């Protein structure tokens, strides 16, 4: 007969090693505006799933889509500016 044992100790034994590093937390912090804009876009889209979108819903989705794109552009520009050596004066 084989014994059934828990593997929780083996899985959680390395929990301290799985914490995010400071660099990873900084990256998440930099991407937070994009994450929040995407959540706002998803919220606007979810509202219209069970009904026909009204003009107000369409405007809300367009506005949220523009904010999400603007947040992505800002993130890319910030990353590109940080990686360029020197800088134009």
N, C-alpha and C positions, 0 to 999 in steps of 0.2 A: 504494500500500500504506500502511495506517495503522499507526502504531507504537503498541504497547501500553506505557503508562508507569504507574509506580506513583503513587498519590496519597497515600502514607504521609506525605511531607513536608508536604503541604497539610493533612492531618488532624491530625498531631501538632505542627504548627507553633504551635498555640494551646493546647497542653497546660498551660502555666503559667497561662493564663487560666481554665482549667476547674477549678481547685482550689476546694474549698468554702471559704466565708468563715468567719470566727470565729463569726458569728451562726448560720450553718447548722450548724456543729459543736456549738454550744451547744444548738440545738434537737434535734439527734440525741441528745445527752447527756441532755436532759430526757425524751425519749421512750424511752430505753433500757429502763426497766422494763417498758413496754408491749411492746416488741419481744421481750424475753426471755420474757415471759409468753405471748405468741402462739406463740413457738417451742416452748415447753413444751407448749402445747395441741396444736399440730401433731404433735409427737412422740407424744403420747398417742393421737391419732387414727390416726397412721400405723401404730402397733403393732397396731391392730385391723383393718387393711385385709385381711389375708390369713387371718383366722380369726374365729370367733364370739367376740365380747367376753365375757369372764368378768365376775363381779361386781367383781373387783379392777380390771379394765380400766375398767369403768363408773365406779367411784369415782375412779380416776385422771383420767378425762376430766372428770367433774364438778368435781373439785378444781382441775384446770388451767383449766377454764372460769371458775370463781369467781375464781381469781387473775388471769386476763386481764381480767375485768370490773372487779375491784377496782383493778387498775393503770390502766385507762382512766378510772375515776371519779376516782382520785387525780390523774391528769394534768389532767383537765378542771377539777377543783376548784382545782388549783394555778394553772392558766391563768386561771380566772375571778377568783381572789383577787388575782392580779398585775395584772389589767386594771381592777379596781374602784378608783376614786379615793377617797381619804380612808381609809375603813376603819371598821368599827364597833368602838367601844371599850366 
